[in-house]
Amino acid sequence: MKIIFMGTPDFAISSLESLYENGHSIDLVITQKDRPKGRGKKVQYTPVKEKALELGLEVFQPDSINDIESINKIKDINPDFIIVVAYGQILKKEILQVPKYGCYNVHASLLPKYRGAAPINWSIINGEKETGVTIMEMAEGLDSGDMIIWDSISINSDDDAITIHDKLSTLGGELIVKALNDIKNGVANKIPQDHNISTYASMLDKNLGRINWNDGGENIINLIRGLKPWPSAYTQYKDDIVKVHKATLIDKLKEGSNGQIVKVDKDGIYVNSKDKTIILEEVQFPGKKKLKVEEYLRGNSIEEDIILK
């Protein structure tokens, strides 16, 4: 089967590898433009481009997937399938109609819940106990097409957006191969989504990460877990904005104001929320790398009774 693969970040790599290893003909890989990253602003290949070149595949990086050049290039290939995994641009109807069997998306949620840009993060922030991957036939609406196949995984208490990302990436690679075989063999069931129960997972921004210490402890822990590695949950200690990368929850250690540091030791910084005490275990002060609190305290101090904001 002739495939055009569209994807950009790390999440898409497992699907690309799985299709390649199962013998499908990937005639073109389309990914976003390379962009400068890091302090040196050095231009870096997208993760999908790196993997595609490693596999010896042709790479195409248009400014717009919907311009004439891109559409003509896709039509010239005349693919059986277009597979989209976190590509980053919306495909117009003219492209959706090109492949013989259609365009299919590997989406990191159990649709119709968490349509949109950040399903992994929001499922954790909202305290979901499970998530999964849905293979969906693409339509003009946002993640609204018919579902082909899906599978779920548990979100455990020690999971965060990084671990769930990796688990779902692997699961997506497994499901897309099975879905394509079912479609080609005429045994796939296309199940319409119930739009009445859909939810939206909006893009993340830095403002989302400020911890509200008047909130319940579970909600705060979920925010910290859900915003790894970016944009990170954060709080204000004196004049410093401090990112919080890891924390755990215990019963309230002692009474005090919400946001109050009630204890500091090698295990962490103990902070009161509305109903629990949260132990900040891994933090990052401005201009510094992230450190376990035990490491940070070797050359610095944290005052008790300070109110975090």
NORMO-V802823 format. One record per backbone hydrogen bond with DSSP energy under -0.5 kcal/mol. CO is the residue of the C=O (numbers start at 0). NH is the residue of the N-H. If there is no record, write none. Layout:
# NORMO-V802823
[[CO	NH] [CO	NH]]
This chain:
# NORMO-V802823
[[0	24] [1	79] [1	80] [2	4] [2	26] [2	27] [3	82] [4	29] [5	84] [7	47] [8	11] [9	12] [9	13] [11	15] [12	16] [13	17] [14	18] [15	19] [16	20] [17	21] [18	23] [19	22] [23	25] [24	2] [24	26] [27	4] [27	29] [28	59] [29	6] [34	43] [36	41] [37	40] [41	36] [43	34] [45	49] [46	50] [47	51] [48	52] [49	53] [50	54] [51	56] [52	55] [57	28] [59	30] [63	66] [66	70] [67	71] [68	72] [69	73] [70	74] [71	75] [72	76] [73	77] [73	78] [78	99] [79	100] [79	101] [80	3] [81	83] [81	103] [82	5] [83	105] [84	7] [85	7] [85	8] [91	94] [91	95] [92	96] [94	97] [94	98] [101	81] [102	137] [103	83] [104	106] [104	135] [106	108] [106	133] [108	110] [109	112] [111	114] [111	198] [114	200] [117	121] [118	122] [119	123] [120	124] [121	125] [122	127] [123	126] [128	154] [130	152] [132	150] [133	106] [133	135] [134	147] [134	148] [135	104] [140	142] [140	143] [145	136] [146	190] [148	134] [150	132] [152	130] [153	155] [155	158] [159	163] [160	164] [161	165] [162	166] [163	167] [164	168] [165	169] [166	170] [167	171] [168	172] [169	173] [170	174] [171	175] [172	176] [173	177] [174	178] [175	179] [176	180] [177	181] [178	182] [179	183] [180	184] [181	186] [181	187] [182	185] [187	189] [188	190] [189	191] [190	146] [192	194] [193	196] [194	197] [198	114] [199	201] [200	116] [200	117] [204	207] [205	208] [206	209] [208	233] [210	212] [211	214] [214	273] [215	219] [216	220] [217	221] [218	222] [219	223] [220	224] [221	225] [222	226] [224	160] [224	227] [226	231] [232	243] [233	210] [234	236] [234	241] [235	237] [235	308] [236	239] [239	236] [239	241] [240	242] [241	234] [242	244] [242	283] [243	232] [245	280] [245	281] [247	278] [249	276] [256	259] [258	307] [259	261] [259	271] [260	304] [262	269] [264	267] [265	293] [267	264] [267	269] [268	270] [268	279] [269	261] [269	262] [270	277] [271	258] [274	251] [275	272] [276	249] [277	270] [277	279] [278	247] [278	280] [279	268] [280	292] [281	244] [281	245] [282	290] [283	242] [284	287] [290	282] [291	294] [291	295] [292	296] [294	297] [295	298] [295	299] [302	305] [305	260] [305	307]]
